[in-house]
Amino acid sequence: MIELRTLTSDDWPLFRELRLAALAEAPYAFGSRLADWQGEGDREERWRSRLEIPGALDLVALVDGEPAAMATGVPADGHAELISMWVGPKARGRGAGARLIGEIERWAVERGFPVLRLAVMPHNPHAIALYERCGFTDTGEPGELLPDGVSRELVLAKPLPAAAPSL
């Protein structure tokens, strides 16, 4: 069973647990490093601040009652952006990723964003396959330069339907 939960800044310990697990388990998938969020970087106010991005939606997927995946939707320049997506090993292949993406899409449509965008590491074929199954396509735009100084993130996007007018 998969249940989605919206986080607030008071949920920072849960977000911290998942974010540190994600950075440890899949360091190849993120621009941040585990070391950046440990030691001096591991402060309550920093975790709370990350969960207080104006207009953002922070989600956790509970799989069989256990926190197992996360994703965030943030407003960007005229579009919505999916960031910090991670599905833990025990939740992979169970639909948690698609559920998180679907909820971020719903949030973006409700706010009138025409497009949902994301950046993914080019050497993360499982994430790319998930995003493609969910309707994202490569924009052809150059993403952020990676630490190797040569590779760039892939920028994917999905057009969103207009929100239905409320009656």
Disulfide bonds with the S-S distance in Angstrom:
none
